[in-house]
Amino acid sequence: MEKFIDIIPMFLYFLSSVTFWIYLFNRNVTFQKLGHSFFGLGFSSQILLFIFKTINKGSLPLSDINEILFFLSMVMAMIFYGFSFAYRKQLVEFGSLMAPLIMFLIAFTIPFESRSTNIYHNFWFYMHVGSLVLSYGLIMFSSITAIIYIMTDRDLKRKKLNSFFVSKFSSSLEMVNNLEYKSTILAFIFLSIGLISSSVWTAIYVGKHWTWDLKQVLLSFLWLFYGFILHTRIIKNIVGRKASYLTLLGGLIAFIVFWLVGHPIF
């Protein structure tokens, strides 16, 4: 029962993330409001859980790294949620980044017990691998569309009207840019799911949420970088070739993580 209660805030922040991400796709204000509402419910459930743990323990639950991480995620949620009322139009899209970040931190705090079973034959491992493979596919697709956008835009500005890219893609340049943007959002979503399922998997079958192996660290860096890409597009409104260069850099980092770095054998 207690483990179920621990998962409730993470589940609500997951719903907030999903509805915010849907809003980024269709710009339907209903999903924006839903994302903000689920975020508020997640924050409220965190406060109630913190109070419950304080009463149950007889002191503030701040004695170990898991409890401190939970408190940190609650503070971050409080800061964003508070500012979102004062600067709703400017900050509410930022929830598409904050909600998964807080969800990721909470995943690190959920207590699990290690089990001596086949660690590679379970739901969380399959979700981890499947989500990351999907994210890599989306990153490859977004990188290809970024190259097409950069080359087409360059040739148009140089007035090379007979070039391959201008003849094939100039009439659909906006569509190419839109595909790059949406595939980047999806890549970030599946990177988030992959990292969260990785945290749960290692907690259950290895005995700890974080193993500090190079691949896990670089995957986390890749996730943060894609959050930065979305931040520049959504908050800073960076578009065009500058945004596409960032997409290409993300693709290069993903290539290094996927092909050149391996997981340790447990």
C-alpha positions as a Markdown table, in Angstrom:
| # | Residue | x | y | z |
|---|---|---|---|---|
| 1 | Met | 0.0 | 0.0 | 0.0 |
| 2 | Glu | 2.8 | 2.4 | 0.9 |
| 3 | Lys | 4.6 | 1.8 | -2.4 |
| 4 | Phe | 1.3 | 2.5 | -4.2 |
| 5 | Ile | 1.1 | 5.8 | -2.4 |
| 6 | Asp | 4.7 | 6.6 | -3.3 |
| 7 | Ile | 3.9 | 6.2 | -7.0 |
| 8 | Ile | 0.8 | 8.5 | -7.1 |
| 9 | Pro | 2.8 | 11.8 | -7.5 |
| 10 | Met | 4.9 | 10.3 | -10.2 |
| 11 | Phe | 1.8 | 9.0 | -12.1 |
| 12 | Leu | 0.2 | 12.5 | -11.9 |
| 13 | Tyr | 3.3 | 14.2 | -13.2 |
| 14 | Phe | 3.4 | 11.7 | -16.0 |
| 15 | Leu | -0.2 | 12.7 | -16.9 |
| 16 | Ser | 0.9 | 16.3 | -16.7 |
| 17 | Ser | 3.8 | 15.6 | -19.0 |
| 18 | Val | 1.7 | 13.8 | -21.6 |
| 19 | Thr | -1.0 | 16.5 | -21.8 |
| 20 | Phe | 1.7 | 19.2 | -22.0 |
| 21 | Trp | 3.4 | 17.3 | -24.8 |
| 22 | Ile | 0.0 | 16.9 | -26.6 |
| 23 | Tyr | -0.4 | 20.7 | -26.3 |
| 24 | Leu | 3.0 | 21.2 | -28.0 |
| 25 | Phe | 1.7 | 19.2 | -31.0 |
| 26 | Asn | -1.8 | 20.7 | -31.5 |
| 27 | Arg | -1.7 | 24.0 | -29.4 |
| 28 | Asn | -5.1 | 23.1 | -28.1 |
| 29 | Val | -5.6 | 25.3 | -24.9 |
| 30 | Thr | -7.6 | 22.5 | -23.3 |
| 31 | Phe | -4.5 | 20.3 | -23.1 |
| 32 | Gln | -2.5 | 23.2 | -21.7 |
| 33 | Lys | -5.1 | 23.6 | -18.9 |
| 34 | Leu | -5.1 | 19.9 | -18.3 |
| 35 | Gly | -1.4 | 19.7 | -18.1 |
| 36 | His | -1.3 | 22.6 | -15.5 |
| 37 | Ser | -4.1 | 20.9 | -13.5 |
| 38 | Phe | -2.4 | 17.5 | -13.4 |
| 39 | Phe | 0.8 | 19.3 | -12.3 |
| 40 | Gly | -1.1 | 20.9 | -9.5 |
| 41 | Leu | -2.5 | 17.6 | -8.4 |
| 42 | Gly | 0.9 | 16.1 | -8.5 |
| 43 | Phe | 2.3 | 18.9 | -6.4 |
| 44 | Ser | -0.6 | 18.5 | -3.9 |
| 45 | Ser | -0.1 | 14.8 | -3.6 |
| 46 | Gln | 3.6 | 15.4 | -3.0 |
| 47 | Ile | 2.7 | 17.7 | -0.1 |
| 48 | Leu | 0.3 | 15.2 | 1.4 |
| 49 | Leu | 2.8 | 12.4 | 1.0 |
| 50 | Phe | 5.5 | 14.5 | 2.7 |
| 51 | Ile | 3.1 | 15.3 | 5.6 |
| 52 | Phe | 2.2 | 11.6 | 5.8 |
| 53 | Lys | 5.9 | 10.5 | 6.0 |
| 54 | Thr | 6.6 | 13.2 | 8.6 |
| 55 | Ile | 3.8 | 12.0 | 10.9 |
| 56 | Asn | 4.8 | 8.3 | 10.3 |
| 57 | Lys | 8.4 | 8.9 | 11.0 |
| 58 | Gly | 8.0 | 11.4 | 13.8 |
| 59 | Ser | 10.4 | 13.9 | 12.1 |
| 60 | Leu | 11.0 | 15.5 | 8.8 |
| 61 | Pro | 11.9 | 12.9 | 6.2 |
| 62 | Leu | 15.2 | 14.4 | 5.2 |
| 63 | Ser | 17.7 | 11.9 | 6.5 |
| 64 | Asp | 18.8 | 10.1 | 3.4 |
| 65 | Ile | 19.4 | 10.9 | -0.3 |
| 66 | Asn | 16.1 | 9.5 | -1.4 |
| 67 | Glu | 14.2 | 11.7 | 1.0 |
| 68 | Ile | 16.3 | 14.7 | 0.0 |
| 69 | Leu | 15.6 | 14.1 | -3.7 |
| 70 | Phe | 11.9 | 13.9 | -3.0 |
| 71 | Phe | 12.0 | 17.2 | -1.1 |
| 72 | Leu | 14.1 | 18.8 | -3.9 |
| 73 | Ser | 11.5 | 17.7 | -6.5 |
| 74 | Met | 8.7 | 19.1 | -4.3 |
| 75 | Val | 10.6 | 22.4 | -4.0 |
| 76 | Met | 11.1 | 22.6 | -7.8 |
| 77 | Ala | 7.4 | 21.9 | -8.3 |
| 78 | Met | 6.4 | 24.6 | -5.8 |
| 79 | Ile | 8.7 | 27.1 | -7.6 |
| 80 | Phe | 7.3 | 26.4 | -11.1 |
| 81 | Tyr | 3.7 | 26.0 | -9.9 |
| 82 | Gly | 3.8 | 29.3 | -8.0 |
| 83 | Phe | 5.4 | 31.3 | -10.9 |
| 84 | Ser | 3.0 | 29.7 | -13.4 |
| 85 | Phe | 0.1 | 31.7 | -11.9 |
| 86 | Ala | 2.0 | 35.0 | -12.1 |
| 87 | Tyr | 3.5 | 34.4 | -15.6 |
| 88 | Arg | 1.0 | 31.8 | -17.0 |
| 89 | Lys | 1.4 | 32.6 | -20.7 |
| 90 | Gln | 5.2 | 32.8 | -20.6 |
| 91 | Leu | 5.8 | 29.8 | -18.3 |
| 92 | Val | 3.0 | 27.2 | -18.8 |
| 93 | Glu | 4.8 | 25.6 | -21.8 |
| 94 | Phe | 7.8 | 25.2 | -19.6 |
| 95 | Gly | 5.8 | 22.6 | -17.8 |
| 96 | Ser | 6.5 | 20.2 | -20.7 |
| 97 | Leu | 10.1 | 20.1 | -19.4 |
| 98 | Met | 9.5 | 20.6 | -15.6 |
| 99 | Ala | 6.9 | 17.8 | -15.2 |
| 100 | Pro | 9.1 | 15.0 | -16.7 |
| 101 | Leu | 12.1 | 16.3 | -14.7 |
| 102 | Ile | 10.2 | 16.1 | -11.4 |
| 103 | Met | 8.8 | 12.7 | -12.4 |
| 104 | Phe | 12.3 | 11.5 | -13.1 |
| 105 | Leu | 13.5 | 12.7 | -9.7 |
| 106 | Ile | 10.6 | 11.1 | -7.9 |
| 107 | Ala | 11.3 | 7.8 | -9.7 |
| 108 | Phe | 14.7 | 7.8 | -8.0 |
| 109 | Thr | 13.1 | 8.0 | -4.5 |
| 110 | Ile | 10.7 | 5.1 | -4.8 |
| 111 | Pro | 12.0 | 2.2 | -2.6 |
| 112 | Phe | 12.3 | -1.2 | -4.3 |
| 113 | Glu | 13.9 | -4.5 | -3.2 |
| 114 | Ser | 16.5 | -6.4 | -5.2 |
| 115 | Arg | 15.4 | -9.7 | -6.6 |
| 116 | Ser | 17.5 | -12.6 | -7.8 |
| 117 | Thr | 15.7 | -13.3 | -11.0 |
| 118 | Asn | 16.6 | -13.0 | -14.7 |
| 119 | Ile | 17.1 | -9.3 | -14.8 |
| 120 | Tyr | 16.8 | -9.0 | -18.6 |
| 121 | His | 13.4 | -10.8 | -18.7 |
| 122 | Asn | 11.0 | -8.3 | -17.3 |
| 123 | Phe | 8.6 | -5.5 | -18.2 |
| 124 | Trp | 10.8 | -2.6 | -17.0 |
| 125 | Phe | 13.8 | -3.8 | -19.0 |
| 126 | Tyr | 11.7 | -4.2 | -22.2 |
| 127 | Met | 10.1 | -0.7 | -21.7 |
| 128 | His | 13.6 | 0.8 | -21.1 |
| 129 | Val | 15.1 | -0.7 | -24.3 |
| 130 | Gly | 12.0 | -0.2 | -26.4 |
| 131 | Ser | 11.6 | 3.4 | -25.4 |
| 132 | Leu | 15.2 | 4.2 | -26.1 |
| 133 | Val | 15.2 | 2.5 | -29.5 |
| 134 | Leu | 12.2 | 4.5 | -30.4 |
| 135 | Ser | 13.9 | 7.7 | -29.3 |
| 136 | Tyr | 17.0 | 6.8 | -31.3 |
| 137 | Gly | 14.9 | 6.3 | -34.4 |
| 138 | Leu | 13.2 | 9.6 | -33.9 |
| 139 | Ile | 16.5 | 11.3 | -33.3 |
| 140 | Met | 17.9 | 9.9 | -36.5 |
| 141 | Phe | 14.7 | 11.1 | -38.4 |
| 142 | Ser | 14.9 | 14.6 | -36.9 |
| 143 | Ser | 18.6 | 14.8 | -37.8 |
| 144 | Ile | 17.9 | 13.9 | -41.4 |
| 145 | Thr | 15.1 | 16.5 | -41.6 |
| 146 | Ala | 17.5 | 19.0 | -40.0 |
| 147 | Ile | 20.1 | 18.4 | -42.7 |
| 148 | Ile | 17.4 | 18.8 | -45.4 |
| 149 | Tyr | 16.2 | 22.0 | -43.8 |
| 150 | Ile | 19.8 | 23.5 | -43.4 |
| 151 | Met | 20.8 | 22.6 | -47.0 |
| 152 | Thr | 17.5 | 23.8 | -48.6 |
| 153 | Asp | 17.5 | 27.1 | -46.6 |
| 154 | Arg | 21.2 | 27.6 | -47.5 |
| 155 | Asp | 20.7 | 27.1 | -51.2 |
| 156 | Leu | 17.6 | 29.3 | -51.2 |
| 157 | Lys | 19.6 | 32.2 | -49.6 |
| 158 | Arg | 22.4 | 31.7 | -52.1 |
| 159 | Lys | 19.8 | 31.6 | -54.9 |
| 160 | Lys | 20.9 | 28.2 | -56.1 |
| 161 | Leu | 17.5 | 27.5 | -57.6 |
| 162 | Asn | 18.7 | 24.5 | -59.6 |
| 163 | Ser | 20.1 | 22.7 | -56.6 |
| 164 | Phe | 18.7 | 19.3 | -55.6 |
| 165 | Phe | 17.4 | 20.5 | -52.2 |
| 166 | Val | 15.7 | 23.6 | -53.6 |
| 167 | Ser | 14.0 | 21.6 | -56.4 |
| 168 | Lys | 12.8 | 18.9 | -54.0 |
| 169 | Phe | 12.1 | 20.6 | -50.7 |
| 170 | Ser | 11.7 | 24.4 | -51.1 |
| 171 | Ser | 7.9 | 24.2 | -51.5 |
| 172 | Ser | 7.6 | 22.1 | -48.3 |
| 173 | Leu | 10.3 | 23.7 | -46.2 |
| 174 | Glu | 7.8 | 24.6 | -43.5 |
| 175 | Met | 6.6 | 21.0 | -43.4 |
| 176 | Val | 10.3 | 19.8 | -43.0 |
| 177 | Asn | 10.8 | 22.1 | -40.1 |
| 178 | Asn | 7.6 | 21.0 | -38.5 |
| 179 | Leu | 8.6 | 17.3 | -38.8 |
| 180 | Glu | 11.9 | 18.1 | -37.2 |
| 181 | Tyr | 10.2 | 19.9 | -34.3 |
| 182 | Lys | 7.6 | 17.2 | -33.7 |
| 183 | Ser | 10.1 | 14.3 | -34.0 |
| 184 | Thr | 12.3 | 16.1 | -31.5 |
| 185 | Ile | 9.4 | 16.3 | -29.0 |
| 186 | Leu | 8.7 | 12.6 | -29.4 |
| 187 | Ala | 12.4 | 11.8 | -29.0 |
| 188 | Phe | 12.4 | 13.7 | -25.7 |
| 189 | Ile | 9.2 | 11.9 | -24.6 |
| 190 | Phe | 10.6 | 8.4 | -25.2 |
| 191 | Leu | 14.0 | 9.4 | -23.7 |
| 192 | Ser | 12.1 | 10.4 | -20.5 |
| 193 | Ile | 10.2 | 7.1 | -20.5 |
| 194 | Gly | 13.4 | 5.1 | -21.1 |
| 195 | Leu | 15.3 | 6.8 | -18.3 |
| 196 | Ile | 12.4 | 6.4 | -15.8 |
| 197 | Ser | 11.9 | 2.7 | -16.6 |
| 198 | Ser | 15.7 | 2.3 | -16.4 |
| 199 | Ser | 15.7 | 3.8 | -12.9 |
| 200 | Val | 12.9 | 1.4 | -11.8 |
| 201 | Trp | 14.5 | -1.6 | -13.4 |
| 202 | Thr | 17.9 | -1.1 | -11.8 |
| 203 | Ala | 16.2 | -0.4 | -8.4 |
| 204 | Ile | 14.3 | -3.7 | -8.5 |
| 205 | Tyr | 16.9 | -6.0 | -10.1 |
| 206 | Val | 20.2 | -4.4 | -9.2 |
| 207 | Gly | 19.3 | -2.9 | -5.9 |
| 208 | Lys | 19.8 | 0.8 | -6.6 |
| 209 | His | 18.4 | 3.5 | -8.8 |
| 210 | Trp | 21.6 | 4.8 | -10.2 |
| 211 | Thr | 24.7 | 2.8 | -11.1 |
| 212 | Trp | 27.0 | 5.6 | -12.4 |
| 213 | Asp | 28.0 | 3.6 | -15.5 |
| 214 | Leu | 29.1 | 5.8 | -18.4 |
| 215 | Lys | 26.1 | 4.9 | -20.6 |
| 216 | Gln | 23.6 | 5.9 | -17.9 |
| 217 | Val | 25.4 | 9.2 | -17.3 |
| 218 | Leu | 25.5 | 10.0 | -21.0 |
| 219 | Leu | 21.9 | 9.0 | -21.6 |
| 220 | Ser | 21.0 | 11.5 | -18.8 |
| 221 | Phe | 23.1 | 14.1 | -20.5 |
| 222 | Leu | 21.4 | 13.4 | -23.8 |
| 223 | Trp | 18.0 | 13.8 | -22.1 |
| 224 | Leu | 19.0 | 17.1 | -20.6 |
| 225 | Phe | 20.3 | 18.3 | -23.9 |
| 226 | Tyr | 17.0 | 17.5 | -25.6 |
| 227 | Gly | 15.2 | 19.3 | -22.9 |
| 228 | Phe | 17.5 | 22.3 | -23.7 |
| 229 | Ile | 16.6 | 22.0 | -27.4 |
| 230 | Leu | 12.9 | 22.1 | -26.6 |
| 231 | His | 13.6 | 25.0 | -24.2 |
| 232 | Thr | 15.3 | 27.0 | -26.9 |
| 233 | Arg | 12.4 | 26.3 | -29.3 |
| 234 | Ile | 9.5 | 26.9 | -27.0 |
| 235 | Ile | 10.7 | 29.5 | -24.5 |
| 236 | Lys | 13.5 | 31.3 | -26.5 |
| 237 | Asn | 11.6 | 30.9 | -29.8 |
| 238 | Ile | 14.8 | 29.9 | -31.7 |
| 239 | Val | 13.9 | 28.6 | -35.1 |
| 240 | Gly | 15.4 | 28.0 | -38.5 |
| 241 | Arg | 19.0 | 26.9 | -39.1 |
| 242 | Lys | 20.0 | 27.6 | -35.5 |
| 243 | Ala | 17.5 | 25.2 | -34.2 |
| 244 | Ser | 18.5 | 22.6 | -36.8 |
| 245 | Tyr | 22.1 | 22.8 | -35.8 |
| 246 | Leu | 21.1 | 22.0 | -32.2 |
| 247 | Thr | 19.1 | 19.0 | -33.5 |
| 248 | Leu | 22.2 | 17.8 | -35.4 |
| 249 | Leu | 24.4 | 18.2 | -32.3 |
| 250 | Gly | 21.8 | 16.1 | -30.4 |
| 251 | Gly | 22.0 | 13.5 | -33.1 |
| 252 | Leu | 25.8 | 13.3 | -32.8 |
| 253 | Ile | 25.6 | 12.8 | -29.0 |
| 254 | Ala | 23.0 | 10.1 | -29.5 |
| 255 | Phe | 25.2 | 8.4 | -32.1 |
| 256 | Ile | 28.1 | 8.3 | -29.5 |
| 257 | Val | 25.8 | 7.0 | -26.8 |
| 258 | Phe | 24.2 | 4.3 | -28.9 |
| 259 | Trp | 27.2 | 3.0 | -30.9 |
| 260 | Leu | 30.3 | 3.8 | -28.9 |
| 261 | Val | 29.3 | 3.3 | -25.3 |
| 262 | Gly | 28.0 | 0.0 | -23.7 |
| 263 | His | 26.3 | -0.9 | -20.5 |
| 264 | Pro | 28.1 | -2.9 | -17.8 |
| 265 | Ile | 27.2 | -6.6 | -17.4 |
| 266 | Phe | 25.3 | -7.2 | -14.2 |
